[in-house]
Amino acid sequence: MSSWSFPILLLVFAAAAGAIWVAGIQLSNHTDVLSTRLHLGSALGGLILLALATNLPEIAIVTSASLAGNVGVAVGNILGGIAIQTVVLVVLDVFGIRGRRPLTYQAASLVLVLEAVLVVAVLAVVIAGSQLPSNLVRFRLAPAAVLITIVWVVGLLLLQRASRSLPWTDSGEAPDNQPKPRGHSQQKAEQDASAKGTSTARSAAIFGAAAVVTLAAGVVLERSGDAMAGHIGLSGVLFGATFLAAATSLPEVSTGLTSVKNEDYQLAVSDIFGGNAFLPVLFLLATLLSGKAVLPQAQATDIYLTALGMLLTLVYATGLVFRPRRRIAGMGVDSLVVLVLYLLGLAGLFAVATST
């Protein structure tokens, strides 16, 4: 695609992003239907299915970039995706919330705080793993990538246990938060599908077709995006962390707005934190495909993005604990802080990139 003109590449990139948006909505809807009908719920299998479904664009991009030897784009998309997907919560707070109380006030739950802790824990392993020698590879596996996966799985098991009960009043639920239990919008999606006569087999077929479209569109995004970055003189890392990460976050915006509209605020926040905790697991995929220890090759910009993702996550974790009541400029105080920090972080990212 590098020989194509910039307008054509931009059109292809936009078309792929649109395909991911539409297919992502179908993936989310039918993930809810299949999870409910197969009685997966908040079980480990259901959490893994949800993580895979919501991150198929990133999986496609990491696969394509790793096979092409373009590891910088893969790393930038993973770590940049965490930061920008956290900013999706700002979008949900501004455009999804109705009433005087911001998102974190209505979604407040200790389980969500634990999910934020899992994101930070996984990213801490990312930073530590980036300092290991690059020759620590055995059977196409690197210790940091394996440890990230282990931390993620253990974290899911703990979250599954926490969702059933916590040794706190009201099982960690804050007073005056969302009136209906977390996940009620998933049951509504299944009821709507049943009312339309959608069988489980049809739902699975639509899920599979949407997954194929998402994977194909993700590859097109990576290839066209890499060519666009070359045309405008932007490094693959910066492009992967900004424009590419923004395009792959479109399904989270759509599904998050749907959850907030249905007053399932906890599910909207959980989907973002859950996706962010899963993204670093893709370093294991990148290592398997490339045969190289990916994390030790991380650049200064990658570590910078990791720290930014941790900071933004901790701001929202604090908001879930302190539950700010005020809305400023149509959003909660924590969302405003995250937005400002992200914009400052982008300016710092370009400064880091130009100084290395």
C-alpha positions in Angstrom: 0.0 0.0 0.0 3.0 2.3 0.3 2.7 3.2 -3.4 -0.9 4.4 -3.0 -1.7 8.1 -2.8 -2.5 9.6 0.6 -6.2 10.4 -0.2 -6.8 6.8 -1.2 -5.1 5.5 1.9 -7.2 7.8 4.0 -10.3 6.6 2.4 -9.3 2.9 2.9 -8.4 3.7 6.6 -11.8 5.4 7.2 -13.6 2.5 5.5 -11.8 -0.1 7.7 -12.6 2.0 10.8 -16.2 2.1 9.8 -16.3 -1.6 9.3 -14.8 -2.1 12.8 -17.5 0.2 14.3 -20.4 -1.7 12.7 -18.9 -5.2 13.3 -18.0 -4.2 16.8 -21.6 -3.4 17.6 -22.7 -6.8 16.4 -19.9 -8.5 18.3 -20.9 -6.8 21.5 -24.6 -7.6 21.1 -24.1 -11.2 20.3 -21.4 -11.7 22.9 -24.1 -10.7 25.4 -26.6 -13.1 23.9 -24.2 -16.0 23.8 -22.9 -15.3 27.3 -26.4 -15.3 28.7 -27.7 -18.4 26.8 -24.6 -20.4 27.5 -24.7 -19.4 31.1 -21.2 -18.0 31.1 -22.1 -14.8 32.9 -19.2 -13.5 34.9 -17.5 -16.9 34.9 -13.9 -17.1 33.6 -15.0 -18.3 30.2 -17.4 -15.3 29.8 -14.7 -12.8 30.9 -12.2 -14.3 28.4 -14.8 -14.3 25.6 -15.7 -10.7 26.3 -12.0 -9.7 26.3 -11.3 -11.4 23.0 -14.5 -10.0 21.3 -13.9 -6.4 22.3 -10.2 -6.5 21.4 -10.4 -8.3 18.0 -9.2 -5.1 16.1 -6.1 -4.9 18.3 -5.5 -8.7 17.9 -5.6 -8.3 14.1 -3.2 -5.3 14.2 -0.7 -7.0 16.5 -0.8 -10.2 14.4 -0.3 -8.3 11.1 2.4 -6.1 12.5 4.3 -8.9 14.2 4.3 -11.1 11.1 5.5 -8.2 9.1 8.3 -7.5 11.6 6.8 -4.1 12.4 6.9 -4.6 16.2 6.9 -0.8 16.9 3.4 -0.4 15.6 2.2 -3.5 17.6 3.7 -2.1 20.8 2.5 1.4 20.2 -1.1 0.2 19.5 -1.2 -1.9 22.6 0.1 0.7 25.0 -1.4 3.7 23.3 -4.7 1.8 23.1 -4.8 1.5 26.9 -4.5 5.3 27.3 -7.0 6.2 24.7 -9.5 3.6 25.8 -9.4 5.1 29.2 -10.3 8.4 27.6 -13.4 6.7 26.2 -14.8 7.0 29.8 -14.6 10.8 29.3 -16.8 10.4 26.2 -19.3 8.3 28.0 -19.4 10.8 30.9 -20.0 13.7 28.6 -22.4 12.2 26.0 -23.9 9.3 27.8 -24.8 10.4 31.3 -28.1 12.2 31.9 -28.7 14.0 35.2 -26.5 15.8 37.7 -24.3 12.9 38.9 -21.2 12.0 36.8 -20.3 8.5 35.7 -18.1 7.3 38.6 -20.6 8.5 41.2 -23.3 6.2 39.6 -20.9 3.3 38.8 -19.0 3.3 42.2 -18.1 -0.2 43.3 -15.1 -1.8 44.9 -15.1 -4.5 42.2 -14.4 -1.7 39.6 -11.6 -0.4 41.8 -10.1 -3.9 41.8 -10.4 -4.0 38.0 -8.4 -0.7 37.9 -5.8 -2.3 40.2 -5.5 -5.2 37.8 -4.8 -2.8 34.9 -2.0 -1.1 36.9 -0.6 -4.4 38.0 -0.3 -5.7 34.5 1.3 -2.4 33.3 3.8 -2.6 36.1 4.9 -6.0 34.8 5.2 -4.3 31.3 7.6 -1.7 32.7 9.7 -4.4 34.5 9.7 -6.7 31.5 11.0 -3.9 29.2 14.2 -3.9 31.3 15.0 -7.6 30.8 17.6 -8.9 28.4 16.3 -9.4 24.9 17.9 -12.9 24.6 15.6 -14.4 27.3 13.5 -16.3 24.8 12.8 -20.1 25.0 10.3 -21.9 22.8 9.2 -18.5 21.3 8.2 -17.4 24.8 9.6 -14.5 26.9 9.3 -14.4 30.7 7.6 -11.0 30.9 4.9 -11.9 28.3 4.2 -15.1 30.2 4.0 -13.3 33.6 1.7 -10.7 32.2 -0.7 -13.5 31.0 -0.5 -15.2 34.4 -1.2 -12.0 36.3 -4.2 -11.3 34.0 -5.7 -14.8 34.5 -5.2 -14.7 38.3 -6.7 -11.2 38.3 -9.8 -12.5 36.5 -10.2 -15.3 39.0 -10.0 -12.8 41.9 -12.5 -10.5 40.1 -14.8 -13.4 39.5 -14.7 -14.2 43.3 -15.2 -10.5 44.1 -18.2 -10.2 41.9 -19.9 -12.9 44.0 -19.2 -11.5 47.4 -16.8 -9.2 49.2 -16.4 -8.9 53.0 -17.8 -5.4 52.9 -21.2 -3.8 53.5 -23.4 -4.5 50.5 -20.6 -6.5 48.9 -18.6 -3.4 48.0 -21.5 -1.5 46.4 -21.7 2.2 47.1 -25.0 3.7 48.3 -27.1 5.5 45.7 -25.3 4.0 42.8 -27.0 2.5 39.7 -30.4 1.1 40.7 -30.2 -2.2 38.8 -27.5 -4.8 39.2 -24.4 -4.8 37.0 -24.9 -6.6 33.7 -28.7 -6.2 33.4 -28.2 -4.7 30.0 -26.7 -8.0 28.8 -29.9 -9.8 29.8 -31.9 -7.1 27.9 -29.8 -7.8 24.8 -30.7 -11.5 25.0 -34.3 -10.7 25.6 -34.4 -8.5 22.6 -32.8 -11.2 20.5 -35.3 -13.7 21.7 -38.2 -11.4 20.9 -36.9 -11.1 17.4 -36.6 -14.9 17.1 -32.8 -15.0 16.9 -31.7 -18.5 17.6 -28.4 -19.3 19.4 -27.0 -20.8 16.1 -27.9 -17.6 14.2 -26.4 -15.5 17.0 -23.2 -17.6 16.9 -23.1 -17.2 13.1 -23.4 -13.4 13.2 -20.7 -13.3 15.9 -18.4 -15.4 13.7 -19.1 -13.2 10.7 -18.5 -10.0 12.7 -15.3 -11.4 14.1 -14.0 -12.2 10.6 -14.9 -8.7 9.3 -13.3 -7.1 12.4 -10.1 -9.1 11.9 -9.9 -8.3 8.2 -10.6 -4.6 8.8 -7.9 -4.6 11.6 -5.3 -5.8 9.1 -6.3 -3.2 6.6 -6.1 -0.5 9.3 -2.6 -1.6 10.2 -1.4 -1.7 6.6 -3.0 1.5 5.4 -2.1 3.3 8.6 1.5 2.3 8.3 1.6 3.6 4.7 -0.2 6.9 5.8 2.4 7.4 8.6 5.1 7.1 6.0 3.4 9.7 3.8 3.1 12.3 6.6 6.5 11.5 8.2 5.0 10.1 11.4 6.8 7.3 13.2 5.0 3.9 13.4 5.0 4.1 17.2 3.3 7.6 17.3 0.8 6.6 14.7 0.0 3.3 16.4 -0.5 5.1 19.8 -2.7 7.9 18.4 -4.7 7.5 15.2 -4.6 3.7 15.0 -5.5 3.3 18.7 -8.3 5.8 18.3 -9.8 3.9 15.3 -9.7 0.5 17.2 -11.4 2.1 20.2 -14.6 2.9 18.2 -16.4 -0.3 19.3 -15.8 0.6 22.9 -17.4 4.0 22.4 -20.5 2.5 20.8 -21.0 -0.3 23.3 -20.2 2.0 26.2 -22.8 4.5 25.2 -25.3 1.7 24.9 -24.6 0.4 28.4 -24.8 4.0 29.8 -28.1 4.6 28.0 -29.4 1.4 29.7 -28.2 2.7 33.0 -25.7 -0.1 33.3 -22.9 2.3 34.4 -20.8 -0.4 36.1 -20.7 -2.6 32.9 -19.6 0.4 30.8 -16.6 1.1 33.1 -15.8 -2.6 33.5 -15.7 -3.1 29.8 -13.0 -0.4 29.5 -10.9 -1.7 32.4 -11.3 -5.3 31.3 -10.1 -4.5 27.8 -7.2 -2.5 29.1 -6.1 -5.3 31.4 -6.2 -7.7 28.5 -4.3 -5.7 25.9 -0.8 -6.3 27.4 -1.6 -10.1 27.1 -1.1 -9.5 23.3 2.6 -9.2 24.0 2.5 -13.0 24.3 1.0 -13.2 20.9 3.5 -10.8 19.4 6.4 -12.8 20.9 5.0 -16.1 19.6 4.6 -14.7 16.1 7.8 -12.7 15.8 10.0 -15.1 17.8 11.5 -12.1 19.6 11.2 -10.8 23.1 9.0 -7.8 22.3 9.1 -5.9 25.6 12.9 -5.5 25.8 12.6 -3.7 22.5 10.3 -1.1 23.9 11.3 2.5 23.2 11.1 5.5 25.5 7.7 6.4 24.0 6.4 3.0 24.9 7.4 3.3 28.5 6.0 6.8 28.5 2.6 5.5 27.2 2.6 2.8 29.9 3.0 5.4 32.6 0.3 7.6 31.1 -2.1 4.6 31.0 -1.4 3.8 34.7 -1.9 7.5 35.7 -5.2 7.8 33.9 -6.5 4.5 35.4 -5.5 5.6 38.9 -7.4 8.9 38.5 -10.6 7.0 37.7 -9.9 4.5 40.5 -9.7 7.5 42.9 -13.0 8.9 41.4 -14.7 5.5 42.1 -13.7 5.8 45.7 -14.3 9.5 46.4 -17.4 9.7 44.0 -17.3 13.4 43.0 -20.8 14.8 42.7 -20.1 17.9 40.7 -20.1 18.0 36.9 -17.8 20.6 35.3 -18.1 21.3 31.5 -20.6 18.4 31.3 -18.3 15.8 33.0 -17.2 14.7 36.4 -14.1 16.2 38.0 -12.1 12.9 37.4 -13.1 12.9 33.7 -11.9 16.5 33.4 -8.6 15.6 35.0 -8.2 12.6 32.8 -8.9 14.7 29.7 -6.4 17.3 30.6 -3.7 14.8 31.6 -4.2 12.9 28.3 -3.9 16.1 26.2 -0.8 17.0 28.1 0.4 13.5 27.8 0.1 13.6 24.0 2.2 16.8 23.9 4.8 15.1 26.1 4.7 12.0 23.8 5.7 14.0 20.8 8.4 15.7 22.8 9.8 12.3 23.9 9.6 11.0 20.3 11.5 13.9 18.8 14.2 13.9 21.5 15.1 10.2 21.0 
